[in-house]
Amino acid sequence: MQATTIRRAVAQDAEPLTALVQSSSAYRGRYAPMISGYRVTADYIARHEAFAAVGRAADPASGPAMDAAAHLLGFYALILDPPELDLMFVADAAQGLGVGRLLVEHMKDRAAEAGVTDVRVVSHPPAERFYRRLGAEPVGTVAPLPPKVTWERPELRFAIAR
């Protein structure tokens, strides 16, 4: 059994978050240029609402603190001005386990706490259905940005309940 906790990302998470981005199978093939050379930096983590989903084997004796066996399951970064879900990645091995849903719900809660009324998402095309299942509404498309992004991307918005 796996317990998942979402916590604020810290500077020491920069390398593991970068590794998660770089290892994402969703960005292989035609989508690979988009993340080529991309790095999540300590400065990025400090400037944005960045949160990591971490998991460990459930052990009631260990209490609520995460132990050394904790591992990264996913993360997101929310920009508040203007409100946008800038990054969201779930480890390949954790996909289909509800981690993405937990991250989106957490993001919506953080946005509501910050007084945001909606959050823009420029989606990776294969992730559009995921965001729509969680309540994001399509609002258009974003034009390609060559040389790294040579395809249109869906633009969606999450309405944030107060």
BELUR-V180358 format. One record per pair of residues at least 24 apart in sequence whose C-alpha atoms are under 10 Angstrom apart, sorted by the first residue. I is the first residue (numbers start at 1). J is the second residue. Records with the same first field share a line. If there is no record, write none. Layout:
I: J  J
This chain:
1: 55  56  57  58  59
2: 54  55  56  57  58  59  97
3: 54  55  56  57  58  59  66  70
4: 52  53  54  55  56  57  58  66  70  71  72  73  98  99  102
5: 52  53  54  55  56  64  65  66  70  72  73  99  102  103
6: 51  52  53  54  55  72  73  74  75  99  102  103  106
7: 50  51  52  53  54  75  106
8: 45  49  50  51  52  53  75  76  77
9: 42  45  46  48  49  50  51  52  53  75  76  77
10: 42  43  45  46  50  51  52
11: 40  41  42  43  44  45  46
12: 41  42  45
13: 40  41  42  45  51  52  72
14: 39  40  41  42  43  44  45
15: 39  40  41  42
16: 40  71  72
17: 41  45  52  72  73  74  75  76  89  91
19: 91
20: 72  73  74  75  89  90  91  92
21: 74  75  87  88  89  90  91
23: 91  92
24: 89  90  91  92  93
25: 91  92
26: 89  90  92  124  125  126  127
27: 124  126
30: 148  149  150  151
31: 124  125  148  149  150  151
32: 148  149
33: 146  147  148  149  150
34: 124  145  146  147  148  149  150
35: 148  149
36: 148
40: 87
44: 77
45: 77
47: 77  78  79
48: 76  77  78  79  80  81  86
49: 76  77  78  79  80  85  86  107  110  111
50: 75  76  77  78  79  85  86  87  88  107
51: 75  76  77  78  88  103  106  107
52: 76  77  88  89  90  103
53: 89  90  91  99  100  102  103
54: 99
55: 94  99
73: 97  99  100
74: 99  100  102  103
75: 99  100  103  104
76: 100  103  104  106  107
77: 103  107
78: 107  108  110  111  119  120  121
79: 111  119  120
80: 110  111  114  115  116  119
81: 116  119
82: 116  118  119  120
83: 111  114  116  117  118  119  120  121  157
84: 111  118  119  120  121  122  156  157  158
85: 111  119  120  121  122  123  157  158
86: 119  120  121  122  123
87: 121  122  123
88: 121  123  124
100: 130  131  134
101: 130  131  133  134
104: 131  134  135  158
105: 134
107: 160
108: 158  159  160  161  162
109: 160  161  162
110: 160
111: 159  160  161  162
112: 159  160  161  162
113: 160  162
114: 162
115: 160  161  162
116: 159  160  161  162
117: 158  159  160  161  162
118: 157  158  159  160  161
119: 156  157  158  159  160
120: 155  156  157  158  159
121: 153  154  155  156  157  158
122: 152  153  154  155  156  157
123: 152  153  154  155  156
124: 151  152  153  154  155
125: 151  152  153  154  155
126: 153  154
127: 154
128: 153  154  155  156
131: 156  157  158
132: 156  157  158
134: 158
135: 159
